Amino acid sequence: MPDSQTRPQAALPVEELRRLLNAAFPEMFSSQGGLSILEIWHGGSRVRKAFAPHTLRPGGTISGPAMMGLADATMYIAILGSIGWKPLAVTTSFHINFLKKPAARALDAECRLLKLGKRLAVGEIWVHSEGEGDPVAHASATYSIPDH
């Protein structure tokens, strides 16, 4: 994947996408929601989920639903960053592999779109515990993109 200096420019500036997402999905993208966009470019995104103790499950690991939500949101952001504001894009397929126990800290996810067509987008998402090299999860997703 190209580094941040050579990545193609996003269709929406990151601040504009943050504003639109906060208005449409305040439960996720407001300052209390825990998700923050670190970077977007045409074909991908990086998103952080702040650590919240309520996401821990027995055994001290971050829950699967928390990681799944982050991966899905990262894919959605990558699509919107690539095609512009089409909030009715929806997940049609989602698969995740949990690779190792995540640390009780923030999670970072990076999505790379593998296909971006007129009607479908396919991507892969890697999830890491903040500051760690090995991924804790890998997901793949397909989204349906509306006509308008």
Backbone as CSV, one residue per row, in Angstrom:
resi,resn,N_x,N_y,N_z,CA_x,CA_y,CA_z,C_x,C_y,C_z
1,MET,0.848,-1.173,0.000,0.000,0.000,0.000,0.895,1.238,0.000
2,PRO,0.558,2.262,-0.787,1.374,3.467,-0.817,1.391,4.156,0.534
3,ASP,2.488,4.858,0.816,2.528,5.597,2.077,1.673,6.849,1.968
4,SER,1.503,7.547,3.094,0.554,8.666,3.135,0.930,9.811,2.195
5,GLN,2.194,9.931,1.788,2.568,11.004,0.865,2.143,10.700,-0.571
6,THR,1.975,9.434,-0.934,1.665,9.095,-2.314,0.249,8.578,-2.505
7,ARG,-0.563,8.588,-1.471,-1.929,8.090,-1.587,-2.782,9.066,-2.382
8,PRO,-3.689,8.544,-3.218,-4.572,9.432,-3.991,-5.507,10.216,-3.076
9,GLN,-5.793,11.419,-3.465,-6.625,12.313,-2.656,-8.056,11.796,-2.538
10,ALA,-8.627,11.957,-1.361,-10.017,11.555,-1.097,-10.987,12.478,-1.820
11,ALA,-12.190,11.971,-2.064,-13.245,12.766,-2.694,-13.780,13.831,-1.747
12,LEU,-13.684,13.567,-0.433,-14.129,14.524,0.586,-12.966,14.824,1.521
13,PRO,-12.771,16.071,1.873,-11.755,16.371,2.900,-12.157,15.713,4.223
14,VAL,-11.186,15.286,5.005,-11.457,14.558,6.235,-12.354,15.359,7.188
15,GLU,-12.152,16.656,7.298,-12.985,17.468,8.203,-14.443,17.499,7.739
16,GLU,-14.662,17.553,6.440,-16.030,17.540,5.917,-16.690,16.195,6.189
17,LEU,-15.961,15.103,5.971,-16.525,13.781,6.244,-16.826,13.618,7.733
18,ARG,-15.938,14.099,8.596,-16.203,14.044,10.045,-17.496,14.776,10.391
19,ARG,-17.680,15.966,9.820,-18.874,16.766,10.099,-20.139,16.038,9.636
20,LEU,-20.114,15.483,8.434,-21.276,14.783,7.893,-21.606,13.529,8.713
21,LEU,-20.591,12.761,9.075,-20.816,11.548,9.864,-21.329,11.876,11.261
22,ASN,-20.801,12.924,11.870,-21.255,13.327,13.195,-22.731,13.727,13.159
23,ALA,-23.150,14.398,12.087,-24.549,14.796,11.960,-25.456,13.590,11.702
24,ALA,-25.001,12.644,10.871,-25.824,11.494,10.500,-25.811,10.379,11.549
25,PHE,-24.675,10.190,12.225,-24.502,9.092,13.180,-23.855,9.600,14.465
26,PRO,-24.527,10.481,15.208,-23.882,11.067,16.391,-23.513,10.037,17.455
27,GLU,-24.243,8.920,17.510,-23.931,7.909,18.522,-22.567,7.272,18.290
28,MET,-22.054,7.341,17.068,-20.755,6.736,16.761,-19.655,7.766,16.557
29,PHE,-19.981,8.877,15.914,-18.947,9.785,15.461,-18.845,11.090,16.233
30,SER,-19.663,11.260,17.256,-19.497,12.443,18.101,-18.284,12.215,18.999
31,SER,-17.923,13.211,19.775,-16.769,13.062,20.673,-17.003,11.955,21.700
32,GLN,-18.257,11.647,22.030,-18.550,10.577,22.980,-18.628,9.206,22.310
33,GLY,-18.714,9.162,20.983,-18.895,7.908,20.267,-17.668,7.022,20.210
34,GLY,-16.500,7.599,20.330,-15.285,6.805,20.391,-14.581,6.551,19.082
35,LEU,-15.207,6.844,17.931,-14.542,6.634,16.651,-13.955,7.941,16.146
36,SER,-12.749,7.866,15.633,-12.144,9.056,15.027,-11.429,8.664,13.745
37,ILE,-11.612,9.490,12.730,-10.968,9.261,11.440,-9.542,9.784,11.534
38,LEU,-8.571,8.905,11.325,-7.166,9.310,11.341,-6.712,9.778,9.968
39,GLU,-7.215,9.106,8.925,-6.775,9.425,7.570,-7.754,8.825,6.575
40,ILE,-7.995,9.534,5.477,-8.751,8.968,4.361,-8.023,9.313,3.076
41,TRP,-8.172,8.456,2.099,-7.630,8.690,0.765,-8.520,7.924,-0.205
42,HIS,-8.383,8.201,-1.481,-9.157,7.449,-2.459,-8.692,5.998,-2.402
43,GLY,-9.597,5.128,-1.956,-9.283,3.710,-1.867,-8.987,3.205,-0.477
44,GLY,-9.095,4.064,0.555,-8.825,3.550,1.885,-9.047,4.550,3.007
45,SER,-8.884,4.034,4.227,-9.045,4.869,5.418,-8.355,4.224,6.610
46,ARG,-8.055,5.056,7.592,-7.568,4.589,8.897,-8.431,5.239,9.957
47,VAL,-8.929,4.409,10.902,-9.871,4.864,11.919,-9.444,4.302,13.271
48,ARG,-9.636,5.085,14.317,-9.318,4.645,15.680,-10.599,4.557,16.510
49,LYS,-10.674,3.502,17.310,-11.741,3.364,18.307,-11.082,3.534,19.661
50,ALA,-11.470,4.579,20.367,-10.908,4.848,21.695,-11.246,3.691,22.626
51,PHE,-10.350,3.413,23.546,-10.619,2.365,24.523,-11.757,2.796,25.441
52,ALA,-12.662,1.873,25.697,-13.755,2.099,26.642,-13.924,0.811,27.453
53,PRO,-13.871,0.908,28.770,-13.979,-0.300,29.600,-15.221,-1.150,29.321
54,HIS,-16.321,-0.526,28.891,-17.544,-1.308,28.636,-17.414,-2.229,27.420
55,THR,-16.341,-2.093,26.618,-16.149,-2.986,25.470,-15.396,-4.262,25.845
56,LEU,-14.948,-4.353,27.105,-14.234,-5.560,27.535,-15.213,-6.688,27.821
57,ARG,-14.805,-7.886,27.499,-15.591,-9.072,27.822,-14.845,-9.842,28.896
58,PRO,-15.435,-10.862,29.476,-14.716,-11.646,30.477,-13.371,-12.122,29.928
59,GLY,-12.361,-12.052,30.767,-11.011,-12.394,30.346,-10.190,-11.178,29.975
60,GLY,-10.815,-9.998,29.984,-10.087,-8.756,29.746,-9.776,-8.446,28.295
61,THR,-10.474,-9.062,27.372,-10.251,-8.789,25.955,-11.365,-7.902,25.410
62,ILE,-11.046,-7.132,24.403,-12.067,-6.306,23.756,-13.015,-7.235,22.995
63,SER,-14.292,-6.953,23.081,-15.311,-7.837,22.513,-15.268,-7.873,20.991
64,GLY,-15.729,-8.998,20.456,-15.847,-9.148,19.015,-16.752,-8.103,18.384
65,PRO,-17.929,-7.820,18.961,-18.782,-6.792,18.366,-18.106,-5.414,18.284
66,ALA,-17.265,-5.084,19.257,-16.551,-3.799,19.204,-15.588,-3.782,18.019
67,MET,-14.863,-4.895,17.802,-13.927,-4.964,16.678,-14.677,-4.998,15.347
68,MET,-15.802,-5.709,15.308,-16.592,-5.776,14.083,-17.149,-4.402,13.708
69,GLY,-17.641,-3.677,14.705,-18.163,-2.344,14.447,-17.093,-1.407,13.909
70,LEU,-15.897,-1.490,14.482,-14.790,-0.661,13.998,-14.445,-1.024,12.559
71,ALA,-14.336,-2.311,12.256,-13.986,-2.737,10.899,-15.040,-2.276,9.894
72,ASP,-16.308,-2.440,10.231,-17.382,-2.032,9.325,-17.374,-0.517,9.113
73,ALA,-17.199,0.240,10.177,-17.157,1.702,10.061,-15.960,2.150,9.218
74,THR,-14.834,1.472,9.361,-13.639,1.832,8.594,-13.869,1.603,7.099
75,MET,-14.556,0.526,6.766,-14.915,0.251,5.366,-15.855,1.328,4.840
76,TYR,-16.870,1.672,5.603,-17.834,2.703,5.217,-17.122,4.033,4.957
77,ILE,-16.212,4.387,5.836,-15.460,5.639,5.695,-14.579,5.608,4.453
78,ALA,-13.951,4.470,4.177,-13.125,4.343,2.969,-13.966,4.554,1.710
79,ILE,-15.174,3.999,1.705,-16.054,4.157,0.539,-16.469,5.611,0.384
80,LEU,-16.972,6.220,1.465,-17.408,7.621,1.379,-16.247,8.541,1.024
81,GLY,-15.070,8.249,1.539,-13.893,9.041,1.193,-13.511,8.904,-0.267
82,SER,-13.933,7.815,-0.894,-13.586,7.559,-2.294,-14.645,8.024,-3.283
83,ILE,-15.930,7.956,-2.889,-17.008,8.294,-3.833,-17.768,9.554,-3.460
84,GLY,-17.510,10.102,-2.288,-18.272,11.258,-1.829,-19.418,10.830,-0.932
85,TRP,-20.214,11.793,-0.513,-21.258,11.564,0.476,-22.435,10.809,-0.139
86,LYS,-22.465,9.502,0.073,-23.577,8.631,-0.303,-23.900,7.791,0.923
87,PRO,-24.600,8.389,1.903,-24.797,7.714,3.189,-25.642,6.454,3.120
88,LEU,-26.329,6.198,2.011,-27.159,5.004,1.908,-26.378,3.778,1.428
89,ALA,-25.065,3.897,1.262,-24.244,2.711,0.994,-24.392,1.781,2.195
90,VAL,-24.585,0.481,1.941,-24.847,-0.457,3.030,-24.011,-1.723,2.876
91,THR,-23.720,-2.332,4.024,-23.002,-3.598,4.053,-23.890,-4.697,3.482
92,THR,-23.351,-5.475,2.546,-24.088,-6.634,2.035,-23.426,-7.941,2.450
93,SER,-22.150,-7.890,2.793,-21.433,-9.080,3.235,-20.310,-8.632,4.161
94,PHE,-20.096,-9.404,5.229,-19.042,-9.067,6.194,-18.511,-10.358,6.796
95,HIS,-17.183,-10.499,6.809,-16.544,-11.672,7.400,-15.342,-11.193,8.208
96,ILE,-15.163,-11.760,9.399,-14.042,-11.355,10.243,-13.361,-12.585,10.838
97,ASN,-12.038,-12.517,10.911,-11.230,-13.516,11.609,-10.584,-12.820,12.794
98,PHE,-10.779,-13.369,13.976,-10.134,-12.853,15.176,-8.806,-13.593,15.312
99,LEU,-7.706,-12.850,15.288,-6.382,-13.449,15.191,-5.658,-13.595,16.517
100,LYS,-5.871,-12.644,17.415,-5.258,-12.735,18.740,-5.996,-11.811,19.687
101,LYS,-5.791,-12.023,20.972,-6.454,-11.226,22.007,-5.942,-9.783,21.947
102,PRO,-6.848,-8.824,21.730,-6.408,-7.425,21.704,-6.141,-6.897,23.113
103,ALA,-5.162,-6.019,23.199,-4.864,-5.361,24.471,-6.010,-4.431,24.847
104,ALA,-6.129,-4.140,26.126,-7.174,-3.230,26.618,-6.716,-1.796,26.387
105,ARG,-6.736,-1.409,25.125,-6.393,-0.043,24.716,-7.081,0.263,23.396
106,ALA,-6.857,1.434,22.865,-7.502,1.831,21.612,-7.185,0.825,20.510
107,LEU,-8.090,0.730,19.557,-7.887,-0.098,18.375,-7.772,0.794,17.151
108,ASP,-6.856,0.444,16.257,-6.696,1.140,14.986,-7.054,0.174,13.868
109,ALA,-7.784,0.653,12.880,-8.153,-0.172,11.732,-7.777,0.555,10.454
110,GLU,-7.339,-0.229,9.478,-7.036,0.326,8.155,-7.762,-0.503,7.114
111,CYS,-8.461,0.198,6.229,-9.188,-0.450,5.138,-8.521,-0.111,3.815
112,ARG,-8.454,-1.120,2.963,-8.000,-0.925,1.583,-9.101,-1.477,0.685
113,LEU,-9.622,-0.646,-0.197,-10.652,-1.098,-1.121,-9.994,-1.915,-2.225
114,LEU,-10.489,-3.123,-2.430,-9.957,-4.008,-3.464,-10.665,-3.793,-4.788
115,LYS,-11.944,-3.414,-4.709,-12.751,-3.114,-5.892,-13.686,-1.979,-5.530
116,LEU,-13.757,-1.012,-6.404,-14.694,0.093,-6.226,-15.400,0.289,-7.550
117,GLY,-16.596,-0.320,-7.658,-17.381,-0.212,-8.875,-18.526,0.768,-8.702
118,LYS,-19.408,0.800,-9.684,-20.563,1.703,-9.612,-21.591,1.220,-8.598
119,ARG,-21.719,-0.102,-8.421,-22.751,-0.664,-7.547,-22.207,-1.377,-6.325
120,LEU,-20.963,-1.882,-6.389,-20.385,-2.644,-5.285,-18.974,-2.168,-4.973
121,ALA,-18.651,-2.258,-3.690,-17.280,-2.013,-3.236,-16.878,-3.205,-2.375
122,VAL,-15.662,-3.685,-2.572,-15.124,-4.801,-1.799,-13.840,-4.322,-1.149
123,GLY,-13.682,-4.627,0.133,-12.486,-4.172,0.827,-12.023,-5.146,1.885
124,GLU,-10.791,-4.926,2.334,-10.256,-5.685,3.465,-9.828,-4.707,4.539
125,ILE,-9.961,-5.148,5.781,-9.695,-4.297,6.932,-8.806,-5.055,7.913
126,TRP,-7.733,-4.402,8.347,-6.836,-4.950,9.357,-7.030,-4.151,10.630
127,VAL,-7.177,-4.834,11.768,-7.377,-4.186,13.063,-6.188,-4.513,13.955
128,HIS,-5.630,-3.478,14.593,-4.481,-3.613,15.493,-4.785,-2.950,16.830
129,SER,-4.232,-3.483,17.899,-4.223,-2.738,19.160,-3.249,-1.584,18.974
130,GLU,-3.614,-0.428,19.483,-2.781,0.758,19.335,-1.343,0.463,19.763
131,GLY,-0.404,0.791,18.877,1.008,0.640,19.179,1.579,-0.744,18.967
132,GLU,0.778,-1.696,18.491,1.273,-3.056,18.265,1.337,-3.358,16.779
133,GLY,2.300,-4.172,16.389,2.495,-4.493,14.979,1.595,-5.595,14.455
134,ASP,1.420,-6.660,15.242,0.626,-7.791,14.768,-0.866,-7.475,14.838
135,PRO,-1.617,-7.836,13.796,-3.056,-7.562,13.812,-3.798,-8.452,14.807
136,VAL,-4.890,-7.917,15.338,-5.767,-8.692,16.220,-6.959,-9.256,15.453
137,ALA,-7.257,-8.679,14.286,-8.368,-9.161,13.467,-8.155,-8.753,12.016
138,HIS,-8.763,-9.533,11.138,-8.777,-9.226,9.703,-10.207,-9.432,9.223
139,ALA,-10.727,-8.471,8.478,-12.096,-8.568,7.975,-12.119,-8.289,6.481
140,SER,-13.153,-8.804,5.838,-13.433,-8.452,4.450,-14.917,-8.101,4.378
141,ALA,-15.228,-7.160,3.526,-16.612,-6.694,3.447,-16.957,-6.290,2.014
142,THR,-18.244,-6.385,1.715,-18.787,-5.894,0.464,-19.913,-4.929,0.799
143,TYR,-19.941,-3.825,0.098,-20.989,-2.815,0.264,-21.728,-2.621,-1.045
144,SER,-23.006,-2.360,-0.941,-23.821,-1.949,-2.076,-23.840,-0.430,-2.091
145,ILE,-23.613,0.136,-3.252,-23.576,1.590,-3.409,-24.853,2.019,-4.140
146,PRO,-25.601,2.969,-3.580,-26.859,3.391,-4.217,-26.590,4.191,-5.493
147,ASP,-27.620,4.249,-6.347,-27.515,5.021,-7.588,-27.315,6.509,-7.326
148,HIS,-27.961,7.018,-6.277,-27.870,8.463,-5.996,-27.864,8.710,-4.520
